Amino acid sequence: GTGVDVAEDEDKQSLKLCNTGLYTGNGTARSITGVGFQPDFVILSQRSTGTTANNYVFDSSRGVEKYLTTNEYAAQSTDSNSLTAFGTDGFSLGSSGAGNANTQTYLYSAWKCNGGTTSTNTQGTITTTVQVNDEAGFSIITYSGNSTSGATIGHGLSKKPNMFWIKCTNNGEYWANYSYTMTANKYLMLSENNAVGDNSNRFNDTEPTATVITLGNSGNTNETGRNYVCYAWHHVGGFFHSGVFKGNANADGAFVPLDFTPQVLILKQMGGADDWGMYTNPVQDNPGANPLDTLQRLESTNGEQEDATGRAIDFLARGFKLRTSNSTFNENDHYFYAAWGRLPAKFPNAFGGNF
Protein backbone atom coordinates (compact mmCIF):
# COMPACT_ATOMS: atom_id res chain seq x y z
CA GLY A 1 0.00 0.00 0.00
CA THR A 2 0.92 3.66 -0.09
CA GLY A 3 1.06 4.10 3.65
CA VAL A 4 -1.32 7.07 3.41
CA ASP A 5 -4.00 7.31 6.08
CA VAL A 6 -7.01 8.02 3.86
CA ALA A 7 -9.21 9.22 6.73
CA GLU A 8 -6.51 11.65 7.87
CA ASP A 9 -5.94 12.82 4.30
CA GLU A 10 -9.67 13.53 3.92
CA ASP A 11 -9.60 15.32 7.28
CA LYS A 12 -6.73 17.46 6.06
CA GLN A 13 -8.64 18.26 2.90
CA SER A 14 -11.70 19.33 4.88
CA LEU A 15 -9.57 21.59 7.08
CA LYS A 16 -7.82 23.51 4.34
CA LEU A 17 -8.19 27.22 4.89
CA CYS A 18 -6.01 28.79 2.20
CA ASN A 19 -4.86 27.68 -1.23
CA THR A 20 -3.42 29.03 -4.46
CA GLY A 21 -3.36 27.94 -8.08
CA LEU A 22 -2.87 28.92 -11.70
CA TYR A 23 -5.10 28.94 -14.77
CA THR A 24 -5.31 30.42 -18.26
CA GLY A 25 -8.34 32.51 -19.21
CA ASN A 26 -10.51 31.40 -22.13
CA GLY A 27 -13.10 34.19 -22.37
CA THR A 28 -15.90 31.65 -21.81
CA ALA A 29 -17.96 30.82 -18.71
CA ARG A 30 -16.21 28.07 -16.77
CA SER A 31 -15.44 26.69 -13.30
CA ILE A 32 -12.09 26.63 -11.50
CA THR A 33 -11.87 23.59 -9.20
CA GLY A 34 -9.23 21.93 -7.05
CA VAL A 35 -9.16 24.65 -4.39
CA GLY A 36 -9.99 22.08 -1.72
CA PHE A 37 -12.79 24.04 -0.04
CA GLN A 38 -15.53 26.57 -0.74
CA PRO A 39 -13.72 29.92 -0.78
CA ASP A 40 -15.14 33.15 0.67
CA PHE A 41 -12.30 35.55 -0.14
CA VAL A 42 -10.52 35.33 -3.49
CA ILE A 43 -7.84 37.46 -5.12
CA LEU A 44 -7.46 36.89 -8.87
CA SER A 45 -4.09 38.27 -9.98
CA GLN A 46 -3.46 38.72 -13.69
CA ARG A 47 0.03 37.40 -14.42
CA SER A 48 0.36 38.34 -18.08
CA THR A 49 2.55 41.34 -18.81
CA GLY A 50 2.15 43.75 -21.72
CA THR A 51 -1.36 44.66 -20.59
CA THR A 52 -3.01 46.33 -17.62
CA ALA A 53 -2.94 43.58 -15.01
CA ASN A 54 -5.18 44.01 -11.98
CA ASN A 55 -5.56 42.12 -8.70
CA TYR A 56 -9.32 41.53 -8.37
CA VAL A 57 -10.78 41.01 -4.87
CA PHE A 58 -14.05 39.09 -4.39
CA ASP A 59 -15.78 37.91 -1.22
CA SER A 60 -18.96 36.04 -0.39
CA SER A 61 -20.24 38.72 2.02
CA ARG A 62 -20.45 41.44 -0.63
CA GLY A 63 -21.64 38.78 -3.06
CA VAL A 64 -20.62 37.51 -6.47
CA GLU A 65 -20.05 39.72 -9.50
CA LYS A 66 -18.66 42.52 -7.30
CA TYR A 67 -14.96 43.23 -7.11
CA LEU A 68 -12.40 45.63 -5.70
CA THR A 69 -8.82 45.93 -6.91
CA THR A 70 -5.80 46.07 -4.62
CA ASN A 71 -3.87 48.21 -7.09
CA GLU A 72 -6.20 51.21 -7.11
CA TYR A 73 -8.49 53.22 -4.87
CA ALA A 74 -11.56 52.87 -7.12
CA ALA A 75 -14.98 51.99 -5.76
CA GLN A 76 -16.40 48.51 -6.10
CA SER A 77 -17.27 47.45 -9.65
CA THR A 78 -20.11 45.15 -10.67
CA ASP A 79 -19.56 42.80 -13.61
CA SER A 80 -22.04 39.98 -14.24
CA ASN A 81 -19.35 38.08 -16.17
CA SER A 82 -16.63 38.21 -13.50
CA LEU A 83 -16.67 35.74 -10.57
CA THR A 84 -20.21 34.38 -10.74
CA ALA A 85 -20.33 31.74 -7.97
CA PHE A 86 -18.43 30.26 -5.03
CA GLY A 87 -18.50 26.48 -5.42
CA THR A 88 -17.77 23.63 -3.02
CA ASP A 89 -14.29 23.14 -4.52
CA GLY A 90 -13.59 26.47 -6.19
CA PHE A 91 -15.42 29.22 -8.04
CA SER A 92 -17.07 29.99 -11.36
CA LEU A 93 -16.12 32.69 -13.85
CA GLY A 94 -17.91 34.40 -16.71
CA SER A 95 -16.31 35.74 -19.87
CA SER A 96 -15.03 38.99 -18.39
CA GLY A 97 -11.49 40.28 -18.42
CA ALA A 98 -11.93 40.60 -14.65
CA GLY A 99 -10.56 37.11 -14.14
CA ASN A 100 -11.00 35.24 -17.41
CA ALA A 101 -9.70 37.18 -20.42
CA ASN A 102 -8.87 34.86 -23.30
CA THR A 103 -5.22 33.65 -23.29
CA GLN A 104 -4.32 35.72 -20.21
CA THR A 105 -2.80 33.81 -17.31
CA TYR A 106 -3.96 34.16 -13.71
CA LEU A 107 -3.04 33.27 -10.15
CA TYR A 108 -5.82 32.70 -7.62
CA SER A 109 -5.31 33.06 -3.87
CA ALA A 110 -8.30 31.77 -1.91
CA TRP A 111 -9.29 31.78 1.76
CA LYS A 112 -12.12 30.02 3.59
CA CYS A 113 -14.39 31.90 5.98
CA ASN A 114 -17.95 30.75 6.82
CA GLY A 115 -19.48 29.72 3.52
CA GLY A 116 -21.12 33.10 2.99
CA THR A 117 -23.23 32.81 6.15
CA THR A 118 -23.31 36.15 7.97
CA SER A 119 -24.78 37.55 11.17
CA THR A 120 -25.52 40.95 12.66
CA ASN A 121 -23.06 42.25 15.24
CA THR A 122 -24.02 45.04 17.65
CA GLN A 123 -20.95 45.06 19.89
CA GLY A 124 -19.70 48.33 18.41
CA THR A 125 -21.36 51.74 18.10
CA ILE A 126 -21.88 50.95 14.40
CA THR A 127 -23.86 47.79 13.64
CA THR A 128 -21.95 45.44 11.36
CA THR A 129 -22.62 42.35 9.30
CA VAL A 130 -19.95 39.75 9.98
CA GLN A 131 -18.89 36.43 8.50
CA VAL A 132 -16.51 34.66 10.87
CA ASN A 133 -14.29 31.57 10.90
CA ASP A 134 -12.47 31.74 14.21
CA GLU A 135 -10.51 28.55 13.47
CA ALA A 136 -8.96 30.51 10.61
CA GLY A 137 -8.83 33.69 12.68
CA PHE A 138 -10.65 35.39 9.83
CA SER A 139 -13.62 37.75 9.71
CA ILE A 140 -15.24 39.64 6.83
CA ILE A 141 -17.03 42.74 8.14
CA THR A 142 -19.31 45.15 6.28
CA TYR A 143 -20.64 48.42 7.69
CA SER A 144 -21.71 51.98 6.90
CA GLY A 145 -19.70 54.95 8.15
CA ASN A 146 -20.89 57.78 10.41
CA SER A 147 -17.94 60.27 10.36
CA THR A 148 -17.53 59.96 14.14
CA SER A 149 -14.01 59.68 15.54
CA GLY A 150 -13.94 56.88 18.09
CA ALA A 151 -16.81 54.94 16.53
CA THR A 152 -16.39 51.18 16.85
CA ILE A 153 -17.32 48.15 14.76
CA GLY A 154 -17.76 44.60 16.05
CA HIS A 155 -15.55 42.08 14.22
CA GLY A 156 -16.94 38.80 15.61
CA LEU A 157 -13.56 37.18 16.34
CA SER A 158 -12.64 35.70 19.71
CA LYS A 159 -9.37 37.63 19.92
CA LYS A 160 -7.97 41.03 19.06
CA PRO A 161 -7.21 41.20 15.31
CA ASN A 162 -3.51 41.34 14.54
CA MET A 163 -4.13 42.71 11.07
CA PHE A 164 -7.01 44.17 9.10
CA TRP A 165 -7.63 45.85 5.75
CA ILE A 166 -10.47 48.35 5.23
CA LYS A 167 -11.79 49.54 1.86
CA CYS A 168 -14.67 51.86 0.98
CA THR A 169 -16.88 50.07 -1.54
CA ASN A 170 -19.09 52.88 -2.92
CA ASN A 171 -16.49 55.61 -3.38
CA GLY A 172 -12.88 55.88 -4.46
CA GLU A 173 -10.72 55.70 -1.32
CA TYR A 174 -7.36 54.18 -0.51
CA TRP A 175 -7.13 50.87 1.33
CA ALA A 176 -6.26 51.41 5.02
CA ASN A 177 -4.17 48.65 6.57
CA TYR A 178 -3.61 48.08 10.30
CA SER A 179 -1.00 45.79 11.86
CA TYR A 180 -0.36 45.29 15.55
CA THR A 181 3.35 45.70 14.78
CA MET A 182 2.78 49.33 13.70
CA THR A 183 0.11 50.06 16.37
CA ALA A 184 -3.10 51.93 15.60
CA ASN A 185 -1.20 55.23 15.39
CA LYS A 186 0.08 54.23 11.97
CA TYR A 187 -1.16 52.64 8.75
CA LEU A 188 -0.15 51.35 5.32
CA MET A 189 -2.15 51.67 2.09
CA LEU A 190 -2.43 48.47 0.08
CA SER A 191 -3.07 50.37 -3.16
CA GLU A 192 0.02 52.59 -2.77
CA ASN A 193 3.73 51.92 -2.29
CA ASN A 194 4.01 54.65 0.38
CA ALA A 195 5.94 54.20 3.60
CA VAL A 196 4.04 53.84 6.88
CA GLY A 197 1.79 56.86 7.51
CA ASP A 198 0.82 58.45 10.81
CA ASN A 199 -2.66 59.95 11.12
CA SER A 200 -5.25 59.46 13.84
CA ASN A 201 -8.17 59.80 11.42
CA ARG A 202 -7.83 56.18 10.23
CA PHE A 203 -8.04 54.23 13.51
CA ASN A 204 -8.32 57.04 16.10
CA ASP A 205 -4.93 55.96 17.55
CA THR A 206 -6.84 53.23 19.39
CA GLU A 207 -5.90 49.56 19.39
CA PRO A 208 -8.59 47.01 18.48
CA THR A 209 -9.88 44.74 21.22
CA ALA A 210 -11.23 41.20 21.37
CA THR A 211 -14.64 42.59 20.37
CA VAL A 212 -14.28 45.83 18.37
CA ILE A 213 -12.15 47.86 15.95
CA THR A 214 -12.02 51.62 16.55
CA LEU A 215 -12.29 54.04 13.64
CA GLY A 216 -11.36 57.66 13.00
CA ASN A 217 -13.36 59.91 10.67
CA SER A 218 -11.37 59.48 7.46
CA GLY A 219 -13.06 58.66 4.18
CA ASN A 220 -10.75 55.63 4.12
CA THR A 221 -12.47 54.05 7.12
CA ASN A 222 -15.53 55.97 8.37
CA GLU A 223 -17.43 58.66 6.46
CA THR A 224 -21.18 59.20 6.47
CA GLY A 225 -22.85 57.90 3.31
CA ARG A 226 -20.07 55.45 2.56
CA ASN A 227 -20.04 51.68 2.83
CA TYR A 228 -17.02 49.62 3.81
CA VAL A 229 -15.63 46.11 3.89
CA CYS A 230 -13.02 45.05 6.44
CA TYR A 231 -10.95 41.86 6.28
CA ALA A 232 -9.60 41.04 9.75
CA TRP A 233 -7.29 38.27 10.99
CA HIS A 234 -5.92 37.18 14.34
CA HIS A 235 -2.92 34.89 14.65
CA VAL A 236 -3.59 31.15 14.44
CA GLY A 237 -0.84 28.67 15.26
CA GLY A 238 0.27 26.69 12.24
CA PHE A 239 -1.75 28.84 9.85
CA PHE A 240 -1.44 32.64 10.04
CA HIS A 241 1.09 35.08 11.41
CA SER A 242 2.06 38.66 10.68
CA GLY A 243 4.94 40.71 11.97
CA VAL A 244 8.08 42.70 11.17
CA PHE A 245 11.62 41.66 10.31
CA LYS A 246 14.80 43.69 9.91
CA GLY A 247 16.54 43.58 6.55
CA ASN A 248 20.32 43.23 6.24
CA ALA A 249 21.02 44.29 2.61
CA ASN A 250 22.71 40.93 2.03
CA ALA A 251 21.91 38.07 -0.35
CA ASP A 252 22.18 35.84 2.72
CA GLY A 253 19.10 37.58 4.04
CA ALA A 254 17.00 37.43 7.16
CA PHE A 255 15.34 34.17 8.18
CA VAL A 256 11.84 34.71 9.58
CA PRO A 257 10.66 31.77 11.71
CA LEU A 258 7.08 30.52 11.50
CA ASP A 259 5.44 27.31 12.69
CA PHE A 260 4.30 26.50 9.16
CA THR A 261 5.32 26.75 5.52
CA PRO A 262 3.85 29.80 3.75
CA GLN A 263 1.25 29.26 1.08
CA VAL A 264 0.81 33.03 0.65
CA LEU A 265 3.34 35.61 1.83
CA ILE A 266 2.95 39.40 1.56
CA LEU A 267 5.89 41.77 2.15
CA LYS A 268 6.12 45.58 2.35
CA GLN A 269 8.96 47.93 3.29
CA MET A 270 7.84 50.12 6.18
CA GLY A 271 10.29 53.02 6.08
CA GLY A 272 10.38 53.61 2.34
CA ALA A 273 8.17 53.88 -0.73
CA ASP A 274 8.45 50.48 -2.40
CA ASP A 275 6.41 47.56 -3.69
CA TRP A 276 3.89 45.30 -2.01
CA GLY A 277 5.07 41.82 -2.98
CA MET A 278 2.93 38.69 -2.84
CA TYR A 279 4.73 35.35 -3.12
CA THR A 280 2.73 32.14 -3.41
CA ASN A 281 3.20 28.40 -3.74
CA PRO A 282 2.92 27.34 -6.47
CA VAL A 283 3.63 29.84 -9.21
CA GLN A 284 6.72 28.53 -10.89
CA ASP A 285 7.00 25.72 -13.44
CA ASN A 286 8.63 23.68 -10.68
CA PRO A 287 6.43 24.21 -7.59
CA GLY A 288 8.24 23.70 -4.34
CA ALA A 289 11.66 24.60 -5.72
CA ASN A 290 13.65 27.28 -3.94
CA PRO A 291 14.41 30.04 -4.40
CA LEU A 292 11.04 31.47 -5.44
CA ASP A 293 11.70 34.40 -7.76
CA THR A 294 8.17 34.99 -9.07
CA LEU A 295 5.78 37.40 -7.37
CA GLN A 296 2.76 39.64 -7.82
CA ARG A 297 2.87 43.34 -7.01
CA LEU A 298 -0.38 44.15 -5.20
CA GLU A 299 -0.18 47.93 -5.79
CA SER A 300 0.81 47.68 -9.46
CA THR A 301 -0.83 46.92 -12.82
CA ASN A 302 2.43 45.50 -14.24
CA GLY A 303 1.46 41.87 -13.74
CA GLU A 304 3.73 39.13 -12.50
CA GLN A 305 7.43 39.63 -12.01
CA GLU A 306 8.92 36.40 -13.32
CA ASP A 307 12.50 35.24 -12.78
CA ALA A 308 13.02 38.31 -10.62
CA THR A 309 16.33 37.04 -9.19
CA GLY A 310 16.82 40.31 -7.35
CA ARG A 311 13.75 39.47 -5.27
CA ALA A 312 14.36 35.78 -4.58
CA ILE A 313 13.07 34.14 -1.41
CA ASP A 314 12.96 30.63 0.08
CA PHE A 315 9.80 29.04 1.47
CA LEU A 316 11.01 26.68 4.20
CA ALA A 317 9.37 24.08 6.41
CA ARG A 318 9.08 26.56 9.28
CA GLY A 319 9.40 30.04 7.86
CA PHE A 320 10.93 31.96 5.00
CA LYS A 321 14.33 33.40 4.14
CA LEU A 322 15.34 36.35 1.98
CA ARG A 323 17.79 35.43 -0.77
CA THR A 324 18.34 38.91 -2.18
CA SER A 325 20.11 42.14 -1.32
CA ASN A 326 17.58 44.09 -3.38
CA SER A 327 16.35 47.12 -1.45
CA THR A 328 12.70 46.38 -2.21
CA PHE A 329 12.55 43.60 0.36
CA ASN A 330 15.95 43.50 2.06
CA GLU A 331 17.76 46.72 2.80
CA ASN A 332 18.63 48.06 6.25
CA ASP A 333 15.02 48.82 7.10
CA HIS A 334 12.06 47.13 8.73
CA TYR A 335 9.62 45.10 6.63
CA PHE A 336 6.03 44.10 7.32
CA TYR A 337 5.00 40.54 6.50
CA ALA A 338 1.78 38.53 6.55
CA ALA A 339 1.97 34.76 5.99
CA TRP A 340 -0.70 32.08 5.65
CA GLY A 341 -0.27 28.32 5.43
CA ARG A 342 -2.81 25.83 4.11
CA LEU A 343 -4.01 24.06 7.27
CA PRO A 344 -4.50 24.90 10.95
CA ALA A 345 -2.05 23.73 13.61
CA LYS A 346 -3.53 20.20 13.85
CA PHE A 347 -1.57 19.24 10.73
CA PRO A 348 1.95 20.27 9.67
CA ASN A 349 2.32 22.29 6.47
CA ALA A 350 5.48 20.54 5.35
CA PHE A 351 6.93 22.04 2.19
CA GLY A 352 10.37 20.50 2.19
CA GLY A 353 13.70 21.97 3.10
CA ASN A 354 14.98 23.25 6.40
CA PHE A 355 16.98 26.25 7.46
C-alpha positions in Angstrom: 0.0 0.0 0.0 0.9 3.7 -0.1 1.1 4.1 3.7 -1.3 7.1 3.4 -4.0 7.3 6.1 -7.0 8.0 3.9 -9.2 9.2 6.7 -6.5 11.6 7.9 -5.9 12.8 4.3 -9.7 13.5 3.9 -9.6 15.3 7.3 -6.7 17.5 6.1 -8.6 18.3 2.9 -11.7 19.3 4.9 -9.6 21.6 7.1 -7.8 23.5 4.3 -8.2 27.2 4.9 -6.0 28.8 2.2 -4.9 27.7 -1.2 -3.4 29.0 -4.5 -3.4 27.9 -8.1 -2.9 28.9 -11.7 -5.1 28.9 -14.8 -5.3 30.4 -18.3 -8.3 32.5 -19.2 -10.5 31.4 -22.1 -13.1 34.2 -22.4 -15.9 31.6 -21.8 -18.0 30.8 -18.7 -16.2 28.1 -16.8 -15.4 26.7 -13.3 -12.1 26.6 -11.5 -11.9 23.6 -9.2 -9.2 21.9 -7.0 -9.2 24.7 -4.4 -10.0 22.1 -1.7 -12.8 24.0 0.0 -15.5 26.6 -0.7 -13.7 29.9 -0.8 -15.1 33.1 0.7 -12.3 35.5 -0.1 -10.5 35.3 -3.5 -7.8 37.5 -5.1 -7.5 36.9 -8.9 -4.1 38.3 -10.0 -3.5 38.7 -13.7 0.0 37.4 -14.4 0.4 38.3 -18.1 2.5 41.3 -18.8 2.2 43.7 -21.7 -1.4 44.7 -20.6 -3.0 46.3 -17.6 -2.9 43.6 -15.0 -5.2 44.0 -12.0 -5.6 42.1 -8.7 -9.3 41.5 -8.4 -10.8 41.0 -4.9 -14.0 39.1 -4.4 -15.8 37.9 -1.2 -19.0 36.0 -0.4 -20.2 38.7 2.0 -20.4 41.4 -0.6 -21.6 38.8 -3.1 -20.6 37.5 -6.5 -20.0 39.7 -9.5 -18.7 42.5 -7.3 -15.0 43.2 -7.1 -12.4 45.6 -5.7 -8.8 45.9 -6.9 -5.8 46.1 -4.6 -3.9 48.2 -7.1 -6.2 51.2 -7.1 -8.5 53.2 -4.9 -11.6 52.9 -7.1 -15.0 52.0 -5.8 -16.4 48.5 -6.1 -17.3 47.4 -9.7 -20.1 45.1 -10.7 -19.6 42.8 -13.6 -22.0 40.0 -14.2 -19.3 38.1 -16.2 -16.6 38.2 -13.5 -16.7 35.7 -10.6 -20.2 34.4 -10.7 -20.3 31.7 -8.0 -18.4 30.3 -5.0 -18.5 26.5 -5.4 -17.8 23.6 -3.0 -14.3 23.1 -4.5 -13.6 26.5 -6.2 -15.4 29.2 -8.0 -17.1 30.0 -11.4 -16.1 32.7 -13.9 -17.9 34.4 -16.7 -16.3 35.7 -19.9 -15.0 39.0 -18.4 -11.5 40.3 -18.4 -11.9 40.6 -14.7 -10.6 37.1 -14.1 -11.0 35.2 -17.4 -9.7 37.2 -20.4 -8.9 34.9 -23.3 -5.2 33.7 -23.3 -4.3 35.7 -20.2 -2.8 33.8 -17.3 -4.0 34.2 -13.7 -3.0 33.3 -10.2 -5.8 32.7 -7.6 -5.3 33.1 -3.9 -8.3 31.8 -1.9 -9.3 31.8 1.8 -12.1 30.0 3.6 -14.4 31.9 6.0 -17.9 30.8 6.8 -19.5 29.7 3.5 -21.1 33.1 3.0 -23.2 32.8 6.2 -23.3 36.2 8.0 -24.8 37.5 11.2 -25.5 40.9 12.7 -23.1 42.3 15.2 -24.0 45.0 17.7 -20.9 45.1 19.9 -19.7 48.3 18.4 -21.4 51.7 18.1 -21.9 50.9 14.4 -23.9 47.8 13.6 -21.9 45.4 11.4 -22.6 42.4 9.3 -19.9 39.8 10.0 -18.9 36.4 8.5 -16.5 34.7 10.9 -14.3 31.6 10.9 -12.5 31.7 14.2 -10.5 28.5 13.5 -9.0 30.5 10.6 -8.8 33.7 12.7 -10.7 35.4 9.8 -13.6 37.8 9.7 -15.2 39.6 6.8 -17.0 42.7 8.1 -19.3 45.1 6.3 -20.6 48.4 7.7 -21.7 52.0 6.9 -19.7 54.9 8.1 -20.9 57.8 10.4 -17.9 60.3 10.4 -17.5 60.0 14.1 -14.0 59.7 15.5 -13.9 56.9 18.1 -16.8 54.9 16.5 -16.4 51.2 16.9 -17.3 48.2 14.8 -17.8 44.6 16.0 -15.6 42.1 14.2 -16.9 38.8 15.6 -13.6 37.2 16.3 -12.6 35.7 19.7 -9.4 37.6 19.9 -8.0 41.0 19.1 -7.2 41.2 15.3 -3.5 41.3 14.5 -4.1 42.7 11.1 -7.0 44.2 9.1 -7.6 45.8 5.7 -10.5 48.3 5.2 -11.8 49.5 1.9 -14.7 51.9 1.0 -16.9 50.1 -1.5 -19.1 52.9 -2.9 -16.5 55.6 -3.4 -12.9 55.9 -4.5 -10.7 55.7 -1.3 -7.4 54.2 -0.5 -7.1 50.9 1.3 -6.3 51.4 5.0 -4.2 48.7 6.6 -3.6 48.1 10.3 -1.0 45.8 11.9 -0.4 45.3 15.6 3.4 45.7 14.8 2.8 49.3 13.7 0.1 50.1 16.4 -3.1 51.9 15.6 -1.2 55.2 15.4 0.1 54.2 12.0 -1.2 52.6 8.8 -0.2 51.4 5.3 -2.1 51.7 2.1 -2.4 48.5 0.1 -3.1 50.4 -3.2 0.0 52.6 -2.8 3.7 51.9 -2.3 4.0 54.7 0.4 5.9 54.2 3.6 4.0 53.8 6.9 1.8 56.9 7.5 0.8 58.5 10.8 -2.7 60.0 11.1 -5.3 59.5 13.8 -8.2 59.8 11.4 -7.8 56.2 10.2 -8.0 54.2 13.5 -8.3 57.0 16.1 -4.9 56.0 17.5 -6.8 53.2 19.4 -5.9 49.6 19.4 -8.6 47.0 18.5 -9.9 44.7 21.2 -11.2 41.2 21.4 -14.6 42.6 20.4 -14.3 45.8 18.4 -12.2 47.9 16.0 -12.0 51.6 16.5 -12.3 54.0 13.6 -11.4 57.7 13.0 -13.4 59.9 10.7 -11.4 59.5 7.5 -13.1 58.7 4.2 -10.8 55.6 4.1 -12.5 54.0 7.1 -15.5 56.0 8.4 -17.4 58.7 6.5 -21.2 59.2 6.5 -22.8 57.9 3.3 -20.1 55.5 2.6 -20.0 51.7 2.8 -17.0 49.6 3.8 -15.6 46.1 3.9 -13.0 45.1 6.4 -11.0 41.9 6.3 -9.6 41.0 9.8 -7.3 38.3 11.0 -5.9 37.2 14.3 -2.9 34.9 14.6 -3.6 31.1 14.4 -0.8 28.7 15.3 0.3 26.7 12.2 -1.8 28.8 9.9 -1.4 32.6 10.0 1.1 35.1 11.4 2.1 38.7 10.7 4.9 40.7 12.0 8.1 42.7 11.2 11.6 41.7 10.3 14.8 43.7 9.9 16.5 43.6 6.5 20.3 43.2 6.2 21.0 44.3 2.6 22.7 40.9 2.0 21.9 38.1 -0.4 22.2 35.8 2.7 19.1 37.6 4.0 17.0 37.4 7.2 15.3 34.2 8.2 11.8 34.7 9.6 10.7 31.8 11.7 7.1 30.5 11.5 5.4 27.3 12.7 4.3 26.5 9.2 5.3 26.8 5.5 3.9 29.8 3.8 1.3 29.3 1.1 0.8 33.0 0.6 3.3 35.6 1.8 3.0 39.4 1.6 5.9 41.8 2.2 6.1 45.6 2.4 9.0 47.9 3.3 7.8 50.1 6.2 10.3 53.0 6.1 10.4 53.6 2.3 8.2 53.9 -0.7 8.4 50.5 -2.4 6.4 47.6 -3.7 3.9 45.3 -2.0 5.1 41.8 -3.0 2.9 38.7 -2.8 4.7 35.4 -3.1 2.7 32.1 -3.4 3.2 28.4 -3.7 2.9 27.3 -6.5 3.6 29.8 -9.2 6.7 28.5 -10.9 7.0 25.7 -13.4 8.6 23.7 -10.7 6.4 24.2 -7.6 8.2 23.7 -4.3 11.7 24.6 -5.7 13.6 27.3 -3.9 14.4 30.0 -4.4 11.0 31.5 -5.4 11.7 34.4 -7.8 8.2 35.0 -9.1 5.8 37.4 -7.4 2.8 39.6 -7.8 2.9 43.3 -7.0 -0.4 44.2 -5.2 -0.2 47.9 -5.8 0.8 47.7 -9.5 -0.8 46.9 -12.8 2.4 45.5 -14.2 1.5 41.9 -13.7 3.7 39.1 -12.5 7.4 39.6 -12.0 8.9 36.4 -13.3 12.5 35.2 -12.8 13.0 38.3 -10.6 16.3 37.0 -9.2 16.8 40.3 -7.4 13.7 39.5 -5.3 14.4 35.8 -4.6 13.1 34.1 -1.4 13.0 30.6 0.1 9.8 29.0 1.5 11.0 26.7 4.2 9.4 24.1 6.4 9.1 26.6 9.3 9.4 30.0 7.9 10.9 32.0 5.0 14.3 33.4 4.1 15.3 36.4 2.0 17.8 35.4 -0.8 18.3 38.9 -2.2 20.1 42.1 -1.3 17.6 44.1 -3.4 16.4 47.1 -1.4 12.7 46.4 -2.2 12.6 43.6 0.4 15.9 43.5 2.1 17.8 46.7 2.8 18.6 48.1 6.3 15.0 48.8 7.1 12.1 47.1 8.7 9.6 45.1 6.6 6.0 44.1 7.3 5.0 40.5 6.5 1.8 38.5 6.5 2.0 34.8 6.0 -0.7 32.1 5.6 -0.3 28.3 5.4 -2.8 25.8 4.1 -4.0 24.1 7.3 -4.5 24.9 11.0 -2.0 23.7 13.6 -3.5 20.2 13.8 -1.6 19.2 10.7 2.0 20.3 9.7 2.3 22.3 6.5 5.5 20.5 5.3 6.9 22.0 2.2 10.4 20.5 2.2 13.7 22.0 3.1 15.0 23.3 6.4 17.0 26.3 7.5 
